């Protein structure tokens, strides 16, 4: 099969390519990536003869002019990771998020709406659903969209664009919304690599607000394996919520990171290793995903052990 990936040099996209190329039925894989600041270099699959890099920015106005080229590739599947994703950056400068996440997704839909492909997988986030309190039930496919940051709003808009193309043009798309990812190769602006690098440098970890905000964390390898299940066996037109069944507060998380760091390095973290800082604007309190529907449809999918994934992650940054 022939696959096109967008954003395949990014954190999640690169892990997807690494895993999918382990399959013998992949004939060719193209990666559309503009090489932003968060792109990874020297990836393990770059010398695979089936892999081809296409340096393009999906947000630029000339991108749709490449339609004939993409039609010539005889693609079976497209999986769309390319996105600006760091919430803090979206607060400081939202325009890039509008350009890439909304206009970029629109450009892809326009290119491929009349091309004979089997599936277009749009990879999104649970942040489109907004924030939960302690007592509220987890997000599910019927949860209303209530984004609270420019990042979340841009992803919500892209989700709705994809949905509209499914309904209006019978476009063969699937939307996935996943909880917080962690793992190797994540850009160091994100919470877990920030913590690890601060520990390495014996600096204080900045902790927003009271540290009580809750996230559901999933190991990146689990997420991409879930996506491979959706790519191969998911039903066109459906929306799938992918979670780690692992809700943990930020303060609990950094304690777990410290414990893993101490275990791996045999060094005691004996300095004042975190400090509370001014809370993020519009900081969502809790994200949680109801995974029952996903697990019922894909009963062979299994989540890995969180602590083992965290240990591998910490080790990769040392």
C-alpha positions as CSV (number, residue, x, y, z in Angstrom):
1,X,0.0,0.0,0.0
2,X,1.0,3.6,-0.7
3,X,0.8,6.1,2.2
4,X,1.2,9.8,2.5
5,X,2.0,11.3,5.9
6,X,1.9,14.9,6.8
7,X,4.2,16.2,9.6
8,X,6.1,12.9,9.7
9,X,9.3,14.6,11.1
10,X,7.3,15.7,14.2
11,X,7.0,13.8,17.5
12,X,4.0,11.6,16.9
13,X,4.3,11.5,13.1
14,X,7.9,10.2,13.2
15,X,6.9,7.4,15.6
16,X,4.0,6.5,13.2
17,X,6.3,6.2,10.3
18,X,8.8,4.2,12.3
19,X,6.1,1.7,13.3
20,X,4.2,1.5,10.0
21,X,7.4,0.8,8.0
22,X,7.9,-2.4,10.1
23,X,5.1,-3.8,7.9
24,X,6.1,-5.7,4.7
25,X,3.0,-4.5,2.8
26,X,4.1,-0.9,2.6
27,X,5.1,-0.2,-0.9
28,X,5.9,3.5,-0.7
29,X,5.6,6.2,2.0
30,X,5.8,9.9,1.3
31,X,6.3,12.4,4.1
32,X,5.1,16.0,3.6
33,X,6.9,18.1,6.2
34,X,8.0,21.8,6.2
35,X,10.8,21.2,8.7
36,X,9.6,23.5,11.5
37,X,11.6,24.1,14.7
38,X,10.0,21.0,16.2
39,X,11.0,18.6,13.4
40,X,13.4,15.8,14.2
41,X,16.6,15.1,12.3
42,X,18.4,11.8,11.6
43,X,15.4,9.7,12.0
44,X,15.8,5.9,11.9
45,X,13.7,5.4,8.8
46,X,15.3,8.0,6.5
47,X,17.4,5.4,4.7
48,X,14.5,3.1,4.1
49,X,14.1,2.7,0.3
50,X,10.4,3.0,0.6
51,X,10.5,6.4,2.3
52,X,10.5,9.7,0.5
53,X,10.7,13.2,2.0
54,X,8.6,16.0,0.4
55,X,9.6,19.4,1.8
56,X,6.3,21.4,1.6
57,X,4.3,23.7,3.8
58,X,0.6,22.7,3.8
59,X,-0.4,26.2,4.8
60,X,1.0,28.0,1.7
61,X,-1.3,29.1,-1.0
62,X,0.7,27.3,-3.8
63,X,0.3,23.9,-2.1
64,X,-3.0,23.0,-4.0
65,X,-1.2,23.5,-7.3
66,X,0.5,20.2,-6.6
67,X,-2.8,18.3,-7.0
68,X,-1.8,16.5,-10.2
69,X,1.4,15.4,-8.6
70,X,-0.4,13.8,-5.6
71,X,-2.9,12.2,-7.9
72,X,0.0,10.5,-9.7
73,X,1.1,8.8,-6.5
74,X,-1.8,6.3,-6.5
75,X,-2.2,6.8,-2.7
76,X,-4.2,4.4,-0.6
77,X,-4.1,6.2,2.7
78,X,-3.3,9.7,4.0
79,X,-2.6,10.3,7.7
80,X,-2.5,14.0,8.7
81,X,-0.3,14.9,11.7
82,X,1.0,18.3,10.5
83,X,0.0,20.9,13.1
84,X,1.3,23.6,15.4
85,X,0.6,22.0,18.8
86,X,2.2,23.9,21.7
87,X,-0.6,25.7,23.6
88,X,1.8,28.4,25.1
89,X,2.9,29.3,21.6
90,X,-0.7,29.6,20.4
91,X,-1.4,32.1,23.2
92,X,1.6,34.3,22.3
93,X,1.1,34.1,18.5
94,X,-2.1,32.4,17.3
95,X,-1.8,33.2,13.6
96,X,0.6,30.4,12.8
97,X,-1.9,28.0,14.3
98,X,-4.7,29.3,12.1
99,X,-2.5,29.1,9.0
100,X,-1.2,25.5,9.6
101,X,-4.0,23.8,11.5
102,X,-7.0,25.3,9.6
103,X,-5.8,26.6,6.2
104,X,-3.4,23.7,5.9
105,X,-6.1,21.1,6.6
106,X,-8.4,22.9,4.2
107,X,-5.7,22.7,1.5
108,X,-5.3,19.0,2.0
109,X,-9.1,18.4,1.8
110,X,-9.3,20.4,-1.4
111,X,-6.5,18.4,-3.0
112,X,-7.8,15.0,-2.1
113,X,-11.5,15.4,-2.1
114,X,-11.7,14.2,-5.8
115,X,-8.8,11.7,-5.6
116,X,-9.6,8.0,-5.2
117,X,-8.2,7.2,-1.8
118,X,-9.3,4.6,0.8
119,X,-9.0,6.7,3.9
120,X,-7.8,10.1,5.2
121,X,-7.0,10.0,8.9
122,X,-7.2,13.4,10.6
123,X,-5.2,13.2,13.9
124,X,-6.5,15.6,16.5
125,X,-6.6,16.3,20.2
126,X,-8.9,15.9,23.2
127,X,-8.4,19.6,23.9
128,X,-11.2,20.4,21.4
129,X,-13.7,19.3,24.1
130,X,-12.5,21.9,26.6
131,X,-12.1,21.2,30.3
132,X,-13.6,18.9,32.9
133,X,-14.0,19.2,36.6
134,X,-13.1,16.4,39.0
135,X,-16.7,15.0,39.0
136,X,-17.5,15.2,35.3
137,X,-17.6,12.1,33.1
138,X,-14.8,11.6,30.6
139,X,-15.0,13.0,27.1
140,X,-16.7,10.8,24.5
141,X,-17.7,11.2,20.8
142,X,-20.9,13.0,21.9
143,X,-19.1,15.6,24.0
144,X,-19.6,19.1,22.8
145,X,-16.7,21.1,21.3
146,X,-15.6,23.8,23.8
147,X,-12.0,24.8,23.0
148,X,-10.4,27.2,25.4
149,X,-7.1,28.0,23.7
150,X,-6.2,29.2,20.2
151,X,-4.5,25.9,19.7
152,X,-7.6,23.9,20.7
153,X,-9.9,26.2,18.7
154,X,-7.7,25.7,15.6
155,X,-7.9,22.0,15.9
156,X,-11.6,22.1,16.6
157,X,-12.0,24.1,13.4
158,X,-10.0,21.5,11.4
159,X,-12.0,18.7,12.9
160,X,-15.2,20.4,11.8
161,X,-13.8,21.0,8.3
162,X,-13.0,17.3,7.9
163,X,-16.5,16.4,9.2
164,X,-18.1,18.7,6.7
165,X,-16.2,17.1,3.8
166,X,-17.3,13.7,4.9
167,X,-20.9,14.8,4.9
168,X,-20.9,17.1,1.9
169,X,-18.5,15.4,-0.5
170,X,-18.5,11.8,0.9
171,X,-14.9,12.2,1.6
172,X,-13.5,9.0,3.2
173,X,-12.1,10.6,6.4
174,X,-11.8,9.5,10.0
175,X,-11.2,11.9,12.9
176,X,-9.2,10.7,15.9
177,X,-8.8,12.7,19.2
178,X,-6.1,11.6,21.5
179,X,-5.0,12.5,25.0
180,X,-1.5,13.9,26.0
181,X,1.3,11.9,24.4
182,X,4.8,11.3,25.8
183,X,7.8,9.5,24.7
184,X,11.1,9.8,22.9
185,X,11.9,12.6,20.5
186,X,9.3,15.0,21.9
187,X,10.4,18.6,21.5
188,X,11.7,20.0,24.8
189,X,9.1,22.7,25.1
190,X,6.6,20.1,26.3
191,X,6.1,19.3,30.0
192,X,7.8,15.9,30.4
193,X,11.0,16.7,28.4
194,X,11.1,20.1,30.2
195,X,11.2,18.3,33.5
196,X,13.9,15.9,32.5
197,X,16.1,18.6,31.1
198,X,15.7,20.7,34.3
199,X,16.7,17.7,36.4
200,X,19.8,17.1,34.2
201,X,20.8,20.7,34.7
202,X,19.9,20.7,38.4
203,X,17.3,23.5,37.8
204,X,13.8,24.1,39.2
205,X,10.9,22.6,37.2
206,X,8.3,25.3,36.6
207,X,4.8,24.2,37.7
208,X,1.8,26.1,36.5
209,X,-0.7,27.3,39.2
210,X,-1.1,24.8,42.0
211,X,0.0,21.7,40.0
212,X,-3.4,20.1,40.4
213,X,-4.4,20.2,36.7
214,X,-5.0,16.7,35.5
215,X,-4.1,15.1,32.2
216,X,-4.6,11.6,30.7
217,X,-1.2,10.5,29.4
218,X,-0.6,7.9,26.7
219,X,2.8,6.5,25.5
220,X,3.4,7.6,21.9
221,X,4.0,4.1,20.7
222,X,0.5,3.1,22.0
223,X,-1.1,6.1,20.2
224,X,0.5,5.3,16.8
225,X,-0.4,1.6,17.2
226,X,-4.0,2.7,17.8
227,X,-3.8,4.8,14.7
228,X,-2.5,1.9,12.6
229,X,-5.6,0.0,13.8
230,X,-7.8,2.8,12.7
231,X,-6.0,3.2,9.4
232,X,-6.4,-0.5,8.5
233,X,-9.7,-1.3,10.1
234,X,-11.5,1.9,11.2
235,X,-14.8,2.8,9.7
236,X,-14.9,5.8,7.3
237,X,-17.0,8.7,8.8
238,X,-16.4,7.7,12.4
239,X,-14.6,9.6,15.1
240,X,-12.4,7.7,17.5
241,X,-11.2,8.8,20.9
242,X,-7.9,7.4,22.0
243,X,-6.7,7.6,25.6
244,X,-4.2,6.2,28.0
245,X,-6.6,5.4,30.9
246,X,-4.0,7.2,33.0
247,X,-5.2,10.4,34.6
248,X,-2.6,12.1,36.8
249,X,-2.1,15.6,38.1
250,X,0.9,17.6,37.0
251,X,2.4,17.5,40.5
252,X,2.0,13.7,40.7
253,X,3.6,13.5,37.2
254,X,6.7,15.4,38.1
255,X,7.2,13.3,41.2
256,X,7.0,10.2,38.9
257,X,9.6,11.7,36.6
258,X,11.9,12.4,39.5
259,X,11.6,8.9,40.8
260,X,12.4,7.5,37.3
261,X,15.3,9.9,37.0
262,X,16.8,8.8,40.3
263,X,16.3,5.1,39.5
264,X,18.1,5.4,36.1
265,X,20.9,7.7,37.2
266,X,21.4,6.4,40.7
267,X,21.5,10.1,41.7
268,X,19.5,11.6,44.5
269,X,17.6,14.7,43.5
270,X,18.5,16.6,46.7
271,X,18.0,20.2,45.6
272,X,14.9,22.3,45.5
273,X,13.7,20.9,42.2
274,X,10.4,22.6,41.4
275,X,8.7,26.0,41.8
276,X,5.2,27.2,41.3
277,X,4.8,29.8,38.5
278,X,2.0,32.0,37.3
279,X,-0.7,29.8,35.8
280,X,-1.2,29.6,32.0
281,X,-4.0,31.8,30.6
282,X,-7.2,29.8,30.1
283,X,-5.5,26.7,31.6
284,X,-7.9,23.7,31.3
285,X,-8.2,21.9,34.5
286,X,-8.8,18.2,33.5
287,X,-8.8,16.1,30.3
288,X,-10.0,12.5,30.4
289,X,-11.1,10.1,27.6
290,X,-13.7,7.4,27.7
291,X,-12.0,4.6,25.8
292,X,-14.7,1.9,26.1
293,X,-15.9,2.3,22.5
294,X,-12.4,2.1,21.1
295,X,-11.5,-0.9,23.1
296,X,-14.7,-2.7,22.0
297,X,-14.0,-2.1,18.3
298,X,-10.3,-3.0,18.6
299,X,-10.2,-5.6,21.4
300,X,-6.6,-6.7,20.5
301,X,-5.2,-3.2,21.2
302,X,-3.4,-3.0,24.5
303,X,-1.9,-0.1,26.4
304,X,1.6,-0.4,27.7
305,X,2.6,0.2,31.3
306,X,2.8,3.9,32.0
307,X,5.8,3.7,34.4
308,X,7.8,1.6,31.9
309,X,7.0,4.1,29.1
310,X,8.1,6.9,31.4
311,X,11.3,5.1,32.2
312,X,12.1,4.7,28.5
313,X,11.3,8.4,27.9
314,X,13.5,9.6,30.7
315,X,16.4,7.3,29.5
316,X,16.1,8.7,26.0
317,X,16.9,12.3,27.1
318,X,19.9,11.4,29.3
